[in-house]
Amino acid sequence: MSTARNVLGDALQVCSRTPMTGFLRDGLCHTGPHDLGSHTVCAQMTEAFLDYSRQQGNDLVTPVPEYDFPGLKPGDRWCVCAARWLEAAEAGVAPPVVLEATHERALRRVSLGDLTYHALAASSS
């Protein structure tokens, strides 16, 4: 059982299992020393964010089977890099956030206020 905490101080919840997300592909936005991008923000994909990410050189739409990456579509939940989420917020295209599934380490890059402003209502994954 994980001891990871979310940005609210509670146990980290599942972001998505369909598609299977997380740096460790376990459905959770866990992080660790090998996760250089800090994939800690659980976000619900939007077309605007997917387009923005592609423009920044990170295509999240095209599947990459060798990395167990299914390709994403609007509505999918995915653990995104905290820095990229913040860049998208500053550009006005931040995807909605699932606070219960966003790792507390995201707070090193993003304020709780910004995450809360973009939060989805609590729901199951």
MARMIDREN-273281 format. One record per atom (N, C-alpha, C, O): residue number from 1; y, x, z. Coordinates in Angstrom, 3 decimals. Layout:
<nodes>
@nr NUM py Y px X pz Z
...
</nodes>
This chain:
<nodes>
@nr 1 py -1.184 px 0.837 pz 0.000
@nr 1 py 0.000 px 0.000 pz 0.000
@nr 1 py 1.254 px 0.887 pz 0.000
@nr 1 py 1.334 px 1.892 pz 0.707
@nr 2 py 2.206 px 0.480 pz -0.805
@nr 2 py 3.431 px 1.254 pz -0.949
@nr 2 py 4.378 px 1.022 pz 0.229
@nr 2 py 4.459 px -0.074 pz 0.783
@nr 3 py 5.086 px 2.084 pz 0.587
@nr 3 py 6.119 px 1.970 pz 1.624
@nr 3 py 7.508 px 1.972 pz 1.003
@nr 3 py 8.510 px 2.020 pz 1.716
@nr 4 py 7.571 px 1.921 pz -0.329
@nr 4 py 8.854 px 1.946 pz -1.028
@nr 4 py 9.680 px 0.726 pz -0.657
@nr 4 py 9.145 px -0.357 pz -0.419
@nr 5 py 11.004 px 0.920 pz -0.612
@nr 5 py 11.933 px -0.142 pz -0.250
@nr 5 py 12.809 px -0.497 pz -1.439
@nr 5 py 13.056 px 0.326 pz -2.320
@nr 6 py 13.274 px -1.739 pz -1.444
@nr 6 py 14.191 px -2.151 pz -2.489
@nr 6 py 15.634 px -1.997 pz -2.008
@nr 6 py 15.867 px -1.574 pz -0.876
@nr 7 py 16.587 px -2.331 pz -2.849
@nr 7 py 18.002 px -2.150 pz -2.516
@nr 7 py 18.468 px -3.064 pz -1.394
@nr 7 py 19.556 px -2.870 pz -0.851
@nr 8 py 17.662 px -4.054 pz -1.040
@nr 8 py 17.984 px -4.965 pz 0.064
@nr 8 py 17.370 px -4.497 pz 1.380
@nr 8 py 17.594 px -5.100 pz 2.429
@nr 9 py 16.587 px -3.407 pz 1.311
@nr 9 py 15.947 px -2.863 pz 2.507
@nr 9 py 14.578 px -3.428 pz 2.794
@nr 9 py 13.968 px -3.091 pz 3.808
@nr 10 py 14.082 px -4.286 pz 1.916
@nr 10 py 12.762 px -4.896 pz 2.084
@nr 10 py 11.730 px -4.138 pz 1.247
@nr 10 py 12.067 px -3.205 pz 0.517
@nr 11 py 10.472 px -4.554 pz 1.367
@nr 11 py 9.410 px -3.934 pz 0.572
@nr 11 py 9.698 px -4.130 pz -0.920
@nr 11 py 10.109 px -5.209 pz -1.346
@nr 12 py 9.477 px -3.076 pz -1.703
@nr 12 py 9.689 px -3.128 pz -3.145
@nr 12 py 8.704 px -4.111 pz -3.763
@nr 12 py 7.499 px -4.030 pz -3.526
@nr 13 py 9.228 px -5.038 pz -4.557
@nr 13 py 8.398 px -6.048 pz -5.215
@nr 13 py 8.078 px -5.629 pz -6.650
@nr 13 py 8.703 px -4.719 pz -7.193
@nr 14 py 7.109 px -6.296 pz -7.251
@nr 14 py 6.710 px -6.033 pz -8.626
@nr 14 py 7.856 px -6.405 pz -9.560
@nr 14 py 8.477 px -7.457 pz -9.410
@nr 15 py 8.124 px -5.543 pz -10.510
@nr 15 py 9.116 px -5.824 pz -11.553
@nr 15 py 8.439 px -6.591 pz -12.688
@nr 15 py 8.879 px -7.681 pz -13.055
@nr 16 py 7.370 px -6.021 pz -13.239
@nr 16 py 6.636 px -6.700 pz -14.308
@nr 16 py 5.260 px -6.070 pz -14.493
@nr 16 py 5.087 px -4.853 pz -14.416
@nr 17 py 4.304 px -6.936 pz -14.736
@nr 17 py 2.976 px -6.469 pz -15.124
@nr 17 py 2.671 px -6.848 pz -16.566
@nr 17 py 1.685 px -6.388 pz -17.141
@nr 18 py 3.533 px -7.700 pz -17.156
@nr 18 py 3.405 px -8.099 pz -18.547
@nr 18 py 4.783 px -8.132 pz -19.159
@nr 18 py 5.454 px -9.160 pz -19.067
@nr 19 py 5.245 px -7.056 pz -19.784
@nr 19 py 4.521 px -5.804 pz -19.988
@nr 19 py 4.469 px -4.974 pz -18.701
@nr 19 py 5.305 px -5.126 pz -17.810
@nr 20 py 3.477 px -4.103 pz -18.630
@nr 20 py 3.309 px -3.232 pz -17.465
@nr 20 py 4.412 px -2.181 pz -17.484
@nr 20 py 4.525 px -1.395 pz -18.424
@nr 21 py 5.215 px -2.182 pz -16.441
@nr 21 py 6.375 px -1.296 pz -16.389
@nr 21 py 6.233 px -0.274 pz -15.273
@nr 21 py 5.206 px -0.199 pz -14.600
@nr 22 py 7.269 px 0.496 pz -15.097
@nr 22 py 7.327 px 1.507 pz -14.050
@nr 22 py 7.009 px 2.883 pz -14.591
@nr 22 py 6.213 px 3.034 pz -15.517
@nr 23 py 7.632 px 3.872 pz -14.009
@nr 23 py 7.385 px 5.249 pz -14.415
@nr 23 py 5.896 px 5.569 pz -14.313
@nr 23 py 5.362 px 6.328 pz -15.121
@nr 24 py 5.224 px 4.982 pz -13.311
@nr 24 py 3.790 px 5.195 pz -13.107
@nr 24 py 2.943 px 4.112 pz -13.779
@nr 24 py 1.719 px 4.108 pz -13.645
@nr 25 py 3.591 px 3.195 pz -14.498
@nr 25 py 2.936 px 2.064 pz -15.152
@nr 25 py 2.048 px 1.301 pz -14.164
@nr 25 py 0.871 px 1.044 pz -14.418
@nr 26 py 2.664 px 0.947 pz -13.020
@nr 26 py 1.965 px 0.167 pz -12.006
@nr 26 py 2.680 px -1.157 pz -11.719
@nr 26 py 2.317 px -1.874 pz -10.787
@nr 27 py 3.695 px -1.474 pz -12.523
@nr 27 py 4.428 px -2.718 pz -12.350
@nr 27 py 5.618 px -2.620 pz -11.413
@nr 27 py 6.410 px -3.556 pz -11.306
@nr 28 py 5.746 px -1.478 pz -10.729
@nr 28 py 6.816 px -1.280 pz -9.747
@nr 28 py 7.786 px -0.205 pz -10.227
@nr 28 py 7.412 px 0.696 pz -10.977
@nr 29 py 9.027 px -0.313 pz -9.787
@nr 29 py 10.044 px 0.687 pz -10.149
@nr 29 py 10.036 px 1.845 pz -9.151
@nr 29 py 11.068 px 2.230 pz -8.602
@nr 30 py 8.818 px 2.392 pz -8.932
@nr 30 py 8.667 px 3.590 pz -8.091
@nr 30 py 9.375 px 4.763 pz -8.754
@nr 30 py 9.678 px 4.726 pz -9.947
@nr 31 py 9.629 px 5.780 pz -7.984
@nr 31 py 10.204 px 6.998 pz -8.537
@nr 31 py 9.652 px 8.184 pz -7.768
@nr 31 py 9.024 px 8.021 pz -6.722
@nr 32 py 9.885 px 9.351 pz -8.280
@nr 32 py 9.406 px 10.559 pz -7.628
@nr 32 py 9.965 px 11.769 pz -8.345
@nr 32 py 10.807 px 11.632 pz -9.233
@nr 33 py 9.505 px 12.956 pz -7.971
@nr 33 py 10.078 px 14.192 pz -8.512
@nr 33 py 9.900 px 14.351 pz -10.021
@nr 33 py 10.688 px 15.057 pz -10.651
@nr 34 py 8.893 px 13.722 pz -10.618
@nr 34 py 8.671 px 13.862 pz -12.055
@nr 34 py 9.467 px 12.844 pz -12.865
@nr 34 py 9.540 px 12.946 pz -14.090
@nr 35 py 10.059 px 11.869 pz -12.191
@nr 35 py 10.851 px 10.820 pz -12.855
@nr 35 py 12.297 px 11.290 pz -12.972
@nr 35 py 13.155 px 10.889 pz -12.186
@nr 36 py 12.555 px 12.133 pz -13.949
@nr 36 py 13.881 px 12.724 pz -14.100
@nr 36 py 14.951 px 11.692 pz -14.430
@nr 36 py 16.124 px 11.906 pz -14.125
@nr 37 py 14.568 px 10.575 pz -15.049
@nr 37 py 15.535 px 9.541 pz -15.398
@nr 37 py 15.805 px 8.543 pz -14.289
@nr 37 py 16.706 px 7.713 pz -14.417
@nr 38 py 15.049 px 8.601 pz -13.206
@nr 38 py 15.174 px 7.652 pz -12.098
@nr 38 py 15.082 px 6.213 pz -12.600
@nr 38 py 16.058 px 5.463 pz -12.565
@nr 39 py 13.889 px 5.843 pz -13.069
@nr 39 py 13.610 px 4.500 pz -13.595
@nr 39 py 13.460 px 3.523 pz -12.428
@nr 39 py 12.358 px 3.078 pz -12.110
@nr 40 py 14.584 px 3.203 pz -11.803
@nr 40 py 14.559 px 2.481 pz -10.525
@nr 40 py 15.173 px 1.091 pz -10.565
@nr 40 py 15.066 px 0.352 pz -9.586
@nr 41 py 15.815 px 0.713 pz -11.667
@nr 41 py 16.465 px -0.598 pz -11.750
@nr 41 py 15.557 px -1.554 pz -12.520
@nr 41 py 15.241 px -1.322 pz -13.687
@nr 42 py 15.143 px -2.628 pz -11.854
@nr 42 py 14.354 px -3.657 pz -12.524
@nr 42 py 15.319 px -4.598 pz -13.218
@nr 42 py 16.078 px -5.319 pz -12.570
@nr 43 py 15.285 px -4.585 pz -14.539
@nr 43 py 16.223 px -5.377 pz -15.332
@nr 43 py 15.483 px -6.298 pz -16.284
@nr 43 py 14.402 px -5.978 pz -16.778
@nr 44 py 16.087 px -7.440 pz -16.525
@nr 44 py 15.563 px -8.368 pz -17.518
@nr 44 py 16.289 px -8.092 pz -18.835
@nr 44 py 17.511 px -8.208 pz -18.926
@nr 45 py 15.522 px -7.732 pz -19.829
@nr 45 py 16.096 px -7.299 pz -21.091
@nr 45 py 16.891 px -8.406 pz -21.778
@nr 45 py 16.529 px -9.582 pz -21.749
@nr 46 py 17.980 px -7.981 pz -22.390
@nr 46 py 18.791 px -8.854 pz -23.234
@nr 46 py 18.921 px -8.183 pz -24.590
@nr 46 py 18.746 px -6.970 pz -24.710
@nr 47 py 19.225 px -8.961 pz -25.594
@nr 47 py 19.411 px -8.377 pz -26.922
@nr 47 py 20.563 px -7.372 pz -26.902
@nr 47 py 20.481 px -6.315 pz -27.528
@nr 48 py 21.636 px -7.707 pz -26.180
@nr 48 py 22.800 px -6.808 pz -26.113
@nr 48 py 22.423 px -5.463 pz -25.498
@nr 48 py 22.841 px -4.418 pz -25.997
@nr 49 py 21.634 px -5.476 pz -24.414
@nr 49 py 21.239 px -4.218 pz -23.782
@nr 49 py 20.283 px -3.428 pz -24.679
@nr 49 py 20.413 px -2.210 pz -24.803
@nr 50 py 19.333 px -4.112 pz -25.297
@nr 50 py 18.391 px -3.418 pz -26.177
@nr 50 py 19.125 px -2.765 pz -27.347
@nr 50 py 18.805 px -1.640 pz -27.731
@nr 51 py 20.106 px -3.466 pz -27.913
@nr 51 py 20.913 px -2.886 pz -28.990
@nr 51 py 21.707 px -1.684 pz -28.478
@nr 51 py 21.759 px -0.643 pz -29.133
@nr 52 py 22.323 px -1.835 pz -27.306
@nr 52 py 23.106 px -0.745 pz -26.716
@nr 52 py 22.220 px 0.482 pz -26.483
@nr 52 py 22.594 px 1.603 pz -26.828
@nr 53 py 21.058 px 0.260 pz -25.900
@nr 53 py 20.155 px 1.373 pz -25.602
@nr 53 py 19.748 px 2.091 pz -26.888
@nr 53 py 19.691 px 3.321 pz -26.923
@nr 54 py 19.466 px 1.333 pz -27.936
@nr 54 py 19.098 px 1.948 pz -29.220
@nr 54 py 20.261 px 2.781 pz -29.747
@nr 54 py 20.053 px 3.884 pz -30.253
@nr 55 py 21.481 px 2.266 pz -29.634
@nr 55 py 22.662 px 3.005 pz -30.099
@nr 55 py 22.855 px 4.306 pz -29.316
@nr 55 py 23.442 px 5.259 pz -29.828
@nr 56 py 22.358 px 4.345 pz -28.072
@nr 56 py 22.468 px 5.546 pz -27.248
@nr 56 py 21.300 px 6.504 pz -27.472
@nr 56 py 21.212 px 7.545 pz -26.821
@nr 57 py 20.404 px 6.150 pz -28.397
@nr 57 py 19.284 px 7.030 pz -28.728
@nr 57 py 17.997 px 6.717 pz -28.006
@nr 57 py 17.053 px 7.505 pz -28.071
@nr 58 py 17.925 px 5.578 pz -27.309
@nr 58 py 16.711 px 5.205 pz -26.591
@nr 58 py 16.233 px 3.850 pz -27.109
@nr 58 py 16.651 px 2.803 pz -26.614
@nr 59 py 15.352 px 3.882 pz -28.108
@nr 59 py 14.817 px 2.665 pz -28.720
@nr 59 py 13.756 px 2.072 pz -27.795
@nr 59 py 12.668 px 2.628 pz -27.643
@nr 60 py 14.087 px 0.940 pz -27.182
@nr 60 py 13.152 px 0.260 pz -26.285
@nr 60 py 12.417 px -0.879 pz -26.978
@nr 60 py 11.623 px -1.579 pz -26.350
@nr 61 py 12.675 px -1.068 pz -28.263
@nr 61 py 12.077 px -2.183 pz -29.002
@nr 61 py 10.800 px -1.768 pz -29.725
@nr 61 py 9.830 px -2.525 pz -29.753
@nr 62 py 10.794 px -0.593 pz -30.299
@nr 62 py 9.657 px -0.131 pz -31.093
@nr 62 py 8.512 px 0.320 pz -30.194
@nr 62 py 8.716 px 1.171 pz -29.328
@nr 63 py 7.296 px -0.237 pz -30.380
@nr 63 py 6.147 px 0.201 pz -29.579
@nr 63 py 5.812 px 1.674 pz -29.807
@nr 63 py 5.944 px 2.189 pz -30.917
@nr 64 py 5.373 px 2.349 pz -28.731
@nr 64 py 4.905 px 3.735 pz -28.809
@nr 64 py 3.572 px 3.776 pz -28.049
@nr 64 py 3.537 px 4.116 pz -26.866
@nr 65 py 2.484 px 3.430 pz -28.732
@nr 65 py 1.184 px 3.301 pz -28.062
@nr 65 py 0.722 px 4.562 pz -27.340
@nr 65 py 0.075 px 4.472 pz -26.297
@nr 66 py 1.045 px 5.741 pz -27.882
@nr 66 py 0.576 px 6.977 pz -27.242
@nr 66 py 1.193 px 7.189 pz -25.860
@nr 66 py 0.686 px 7.984 pz -25.068
@nr 67 py 2.287 px 6.480 pz -25.570
@nr 67 py 2.898 px 6.537 pz -24.240
@nr 67 py 2.717 px 5.221 pz -23.488
@nr 67 py 3.404 px 4.951 pz -22.503
@nr 68 py 1.777 px 4.410 pz -23.973
@nr 68 py 1.480 px 3.126 pz -23.343
@nr 68 py 2.744 px 2.269 pz -23.249
@nr 68 py 2.973 px 1.583 pz -22.253
@nr 69 py 3.565 px 2.323 pz -24.312
@nr 69 py 4.818 px 1.570 pz -24.337
@nr 69 py 4.708 px 0.462 pz -25.374
@nr 69 py 4.535 px 0.735 pz -26.562
@nr 70 py 4.809 px -0.794 pz -24.929
@nr 70 py 4.566 px -1.918 pz -25.829
@nr 70 py 5.743 px -2.302 pz -26.726
@nr 70 py 5.569 px -3.076 pz -27.667
@nr 71 py 6.922 px -1.779 pz -26.453
@nr 71 py 8.122 px -2.277 pz -27.120
@nr 71 py 8.582 px -3.529 pz -26.376
@nr 71 py 7.764 px -4.346 pz -25.953
@nr 72 py 9.881 px -3.670 pz -26.223
@nr 72 py 10.414 px -4.760 pz -25.396
@nr 72 py 11.170 px -5.767 pz -26.243
@nr 72 py 11.643 px -5.468 pz -27.340
@nr 73 py 11.267 px -6.981 pz -25.690
@nr 73 py 12.040 px -8.044 pz -26.315
@nr 73 py 12.886 px -8.706 pz -25.232
@nr 73 py 12.595 px -8.566 pz -24.044
@nr 74 py 13.927 px -9.424 pz -25.634
@nr 74 py 14.738 px -10.133 pz -24.632
@nr 74 py 13.852 px -11.006 pz -23.733
@nr 74 py 12.946 px -11.694 pz -24.203
@nr 75 py 14.139 px -10.955 pz -22.440
@nr 75 py 13.364 px -11.705 pz -21.456
@nr 75 py 12.348 px -10.862 pz -20.718
@nr 75 py 11.968 px -11.199 pz -19.597
@nr 76 py 11.892 px -9.757 pz -21.328
@nr 76 py 10.960 px -8.854 pz -20.647
@nr 76 py 11.678 px -8.188 pz -19.482
@nr 76 py 12.883 px -7.943 pz -19.541
@nr 77 py 10.937 px -7.900 pz -18.436
@nr 77 py 11.474 px -7.111 pz -17.320
@nr 77 py 10.952 px -5.689 pz -17.439
@nr 77 py 9.795 px -5.460 pz -17.789
@nr 78 py 11.845 px -4.724 pz -17.134
@nr 78 py 11.488 px -3.320 pz -17.332
@nr 78 py 12.250 px -2.471 pz -16.328
@nr 78 py 13.391 px -2.787 pz -15.990
@nr 79 py 11.640 px -1.410 pz -15.853
@nr 79 py 12.302 px -0.455 pz -14.968
@nr 79 py 13.132 px 0.493 pz -15.831
@nr 79 py 12.585 px 1.311 pz -16.570
@nr 80 py 14.437 px 0.377 pz -15.734
@nr 80 py 15.330 px 1.210 pz -16.544
@nr 80 py 15.974 px 2.279 pz -15.676
@nr 80 py 16.028 px 2.165 pz -14.452
@nr 81 py 16.457 px 3.312 pz -16.335
@nr 81 py 17.142 px 4.406 pz -15.645
@nr 81 py 18.431 px 3.886 pz -15.009
@nr 81 py 19.195 px 3.151 pz -15.634
@nr 82 py 18.653 px 4.274 pz -13.779
@nr 82 py 19.851 px 3.833 pz -13.073
@nr 82 py 21.115 px 4.259 pz -13.805
@nr 82 py 22.056 px 3.472 pz -13.911
@nr 83 py 21.157 px 5.478 pz -14.309
@nr 83 py 22.343 px 5.967 pz -15.010
@nr 83 py 22.586 px 5.177 pz -16.288
@nr 83 py 23.734 px 4.863 pz -16.600
@nr 84 py 21.534 px 4.848 pz -17.034
@nr 84 py 21.697 px 4.069 pz -18.266
@nr 84 py 22.163 px 2.653 pz -17.942
@nr 84 py 23.007 px 2.100 pz -18.647
@nr 85 py 21.613 px 2.059 pz -16.869
@nr 85 py 22.054 px 0.724 pz -16.475
@nr 85 py 23.552 px 0.755 pz -16.155
@nr 85 py 24.296 px -0.133 pz -16.571
@nr 86 py 23.987 px 1.769 pz -15.422
@nr 86 py 25.403 px 1.881 pz -15.067
@nr 86 py 26.261 px 2.063 pz -16.317
@nr 86 py 27.322 px 1.449 pz -16.426
@nr 87 py 25.827 px 2.884 pz -17.250
@nr 87 py 26.556 px 3.048 pz -18.515
@nr 87 py 26.690 px 1.703 pz -19.227
@nr 87 py 27.758 px 1.362 pz -19.736
@nr 88 py 25.599 px 0.947 pz -19.256
@nr 88 py 25.620 px -0.363 pz -19.912
@nr 88 py 26.571 px -1.315 pz -19.185
@nr 88 py 27.280 px -2.095 pz -19.821
@nr 89 py 26.583 px -1.250 pz -17.862
@nr 89 py 27.501 px -2.100 pz -17.092
@nr 89 py 28.942 px -1.759 pz -17.442
@nr 89 py 29.767 px -2.652 pz -17.634
@nr 90 py 29.241 px -0.484 pz -17.524
@nr 90 py 30.600 px -0.051 pz -17.858
@nr 90 py 30.977 px -0.441 pz -19.282
@nr 90 py 32.158 px -0.600 pz -19.588
@nr 91 py 29.976 px -0.597 pz -20.158
@nr 91 py 30.210 px -1.021 pz -21.538
@nr 91 py 30.185 px -2.545 pz -21.685
@nr 91 py 30.403 px -3.073 pz -22.776
@nr 92 py 29.920 px -3.244 pz -20.584
@nr 92 py 29.911 px -4.703 pz -20.611
@nr 92 py 28.633 px -5.344 pz -21.099
@nr 92 py 28.631 px -6.523 pz -21.454
@nr 93 py 27.524 px -4.580 pz -21.125
@nr 93 py 26.253 px -5.110 pz -21.626
@nr 93 py 25.098 px -4.906 pz -20.639
@nr 93 py 23.942 px -4.807 pz -21.050
@nr 94 py 25.407 px -4.843 pz -19.347
@nr 94 py 24.346 px -4.637 pz -18.353
@nr 94 py 23.379 px -5.816 pz -18.358
@nr 94 py 23.805 px -6.971 pz -18.349
@nr 95 py 22.094 px -5.532 pz -18.372
@nr 95 py 21.127 px -6.625 pz -18.272
@nr 95 py 21.050 px -7.118 pz -16.822
@nr 95 py 21.356 px -6.368 pz -15.894
@nr 96 py 20.644 px -8.371 pz -16.628
@nr 96 py 20.484 px -8.882 pz -15.259
@nr 96 py 19.457 px -8.058 pz -14.481
@nr 96 py 18.515 px -7.504 pz -15.048
@nr 97 py 19.668 px -7.997 pz -13.171
@nr 97 py 18.865 px -7.162 pz -12.275
@nr 97 py 18.036 px -8.035 pz -11.322
@nr 97 py 18.491 px -9.081 pz -10.858
@nr 98 py 16.818 px -7.579 pz -11.044
@nr 98 py 15.973 px -8.198 pz -10.026
@nr 98 py 16.088 px -7.314 pz -8.796
@nr 98 py 15.430 px -6.277 pz -8.709
@nr 99 py 16.920 px -7.719 pz -7.844
@nr 99 py 17.192 px -6.885 pz -6.661
@nr 99 py 15.939 px -6.581 pz -5.865
@nr 99 py 15.762 px -5.457 pz -5.394
@nr 100 py 15.067 px -7.564 pz -5.707
@nr 100 py 13.857 px -7.384 pz -4.895
@nr 100 py 12.912 px -6.339 pz -5.477
@nr 100 py 12.079 px -5.779 pz -4.764
@nr 101 py 13.049 px -6.074 pz -6.800
@nr 101 py 12.174 px -5.123 pz -7.483
@nr 101 py 12.909 px -3.844 pz -7.888
@nr 101 py 12.345 px -3.001 pz -8.587
@nr 102 py 14.163 px -3.695 pz -7.454
@nr 102 py 14.942 px -2.493 pz -7.757
@nr 102 py 14.834 px -1.519 pz -6.590
@nr 102 py 15.184 px -1.856 pz -5.459
@nr 103 py 14.352 px -0.320 pz -6.865
@nr 103 py 14.107 px 0.693 pz -5.837
@nr 103 py 15.412 px 1.121 pz -5.166
@nr 103 py 16.448 px 1.231 pz -5.822
@nr 104 py 15.353 px 1.360 pz -3.868
@nr 104 py 16.544 px 1.761 pz -3.120
@nr 104 py 17.181 px 3.039 pz -3.665
@nr 104 py 18.377 px 3.252 pz -3.468
@nr 105 py 16.429 px 3.876 pz -4.330
@nr 105 py 16.984 px 5.119 pz -4.874
@nr 105 py 18.035 px 4.841 pz -5.965
@nr 105 py 18.855 px 5.709 pz -6.264
@nr 106 py 18.015 px 3.655 pz -6.551
@nr 106 py 19.037 px 3.300 pz -7.544
@nr 106 py 20.431 px 3.364 pz -6.925
@nr 106 py 21.415 px 3.574 pz -7.634
@nr 107 py 20.519 px 3.187 pz -5.616
@nr 107 py 21.814 px 3.202 pz -4.932
@nr 107 py 22.458 px 4.585 pz -4.931
@nr 107 py 23.622 px 4.727 pz -4.554
@nr 108 py 21.714 px 5.597 pz -5.347
@nr 108 py 22.305 px 6.937 pz -5.485
@nr 108 py 23.240 px 6.997 pz -6.688
@nr 108 py 24.127 px 7.848 pz -6.749
@nr 109 py 23.039 px 6.090 pz -7.649
@nr 109 py 23.837 px 6.076 pz -8.881
@nr 109 py 24.680 px 4.811 pz -9.039
@nr 109 py 25.750 px 4.839 pz -9.646
@nr 110 py 24.182 px 3.696 pz -8.483
@nr 110 py 24.799 px 2.390 pz -8.713
@nr 110 py 25.099 px 1.742 pz -7.369
@nr 110 py 24.296 px 1.834 pz -6.440
@nr 111 py 26.243 px 1.091 pz -7.260
@nr 111 py 26.579 px 0.425 pz -5.995
@nr 111 py 25.804 px -0.880 pz -5.857
@nr 111 py 25.464 px -1.526 pz -6.848
@nr 112 py 25.531 px -1.254 pz -4.611
@nr 112 py 24.865 px -2.527 pz -4.349
@nr 112 py 25.732 px -3.673 pz -4.858
@nr 112 py 25.208 px -4.687 pz -5.319
@nr 113 py 27.041 px -3.524 pz -4.779
@nr 113 py 27.942 px -4.550 pz -5.282
@nr 113 py 27.768 px -4.798 pz -6.772
@nr 113 py 27.730 px -5.946 pz -7.215
@nr 114 py 27.661 px -3.712 pz -7.552
@nr 114 py 27.458 px -3.857 pz -8.997
@nr 114 py 26.107 px -4.505 pz -9.291
@nr 114 py 26.007 px -5.381 pz -10.151
@nr 115 py 25.076 px -4.075 pz -8.580
@nr 115 py 23.740 px -4.663 pz -8.800
@nr 115 py 23.744 px -6.140 pz -8.426
@nr 115 py 23.193 px -6.966 pz -9.154
@nr 116 py 24.352 px -6.473 pz -7.312
@nr 116 py 24.394 px -7.864 pz -6.846
@nr 116 py 25.161 px -8.743 pz -7.826
@nr 116 py 24.767 px -9.880 pz -8.085
@nr 117 py 26.246 px -8.221 pz -8.366
@nr 117 py 27.048 px -8.963 pz -9.331
@nr 117 py 26.211 px -9.375 pz -10.542
@nr 117 py 26.422 px -10.442 pz -11.119
@nr 118 py 25.257 px -8.517 pz -10.921
@nr 118 py 24.418 px -8.769 pz -12.096
@nr 118 py 23.026 px -9.286 pz -11.723
@nr 118 py 22.127 px -9.289 pz -12.563
@nr 119 py 22.843 px -9.715 pz -10.497
@nr 119 py 21.509 px -10.094 pz -10.019
@nr 119 py 21.041 px -11.448 pz -10.553
@nr 119 py 21.820 px -12.391 pz -10.693
@nr 120 py 19.756 px -11.505 pz -10.842
@nr 120 py 19.085 px -12.766 pz -11.120
@nr 120 py 18.735 px -13.411 pz -9.792
@nr 120 py 18.619 px -12.720 pz -8.779
@nr 121 py 18.568 px -14.698 pz -9.783
@nr 121 py 18.085 px -15.368 pz -8.576
@nr 121 py 16.655 px -14.894 pz -8.306
@nr 121 py 15.915 px -14.586 pz -9.240
@nr 122 py 16.272 px -14.836 pz -7.045
@nr 122 py 14.922 px -14.402 pz -6.679
@nr 122 py 13.887 px -15.296 pz -7.355
@nr 122 py 14.002 px -16.521 pz -7.342
@nr 123 py 12.867 px -14.658 pz -7.950
@nr 123 py 11.792 px -15.411 pz -8.591
@nr 123 py 10.597 px -14.513 pz -8.752
@nr 123 py 10.682 px -13.308 pz -8.518
@nr 124 py 9.491 px -15.084 pz -9.146
@nr 124 py 8.265 px -14.298 pz -9.334
@nr 124 py 8.295 px -13.620 pz -10.682
@nr 124 py 9.012 px -14.047 pz -11.587
@nr 125 py 7.496 px -12.535 pz -10.822
@nr 125 py 7.462 px -11.800 pz -12.087
@nr 125 py 6.395 px -12.351 pz -12.996
@nr 125 py 6.218 px -11.857 pz -14.109
</nodes>
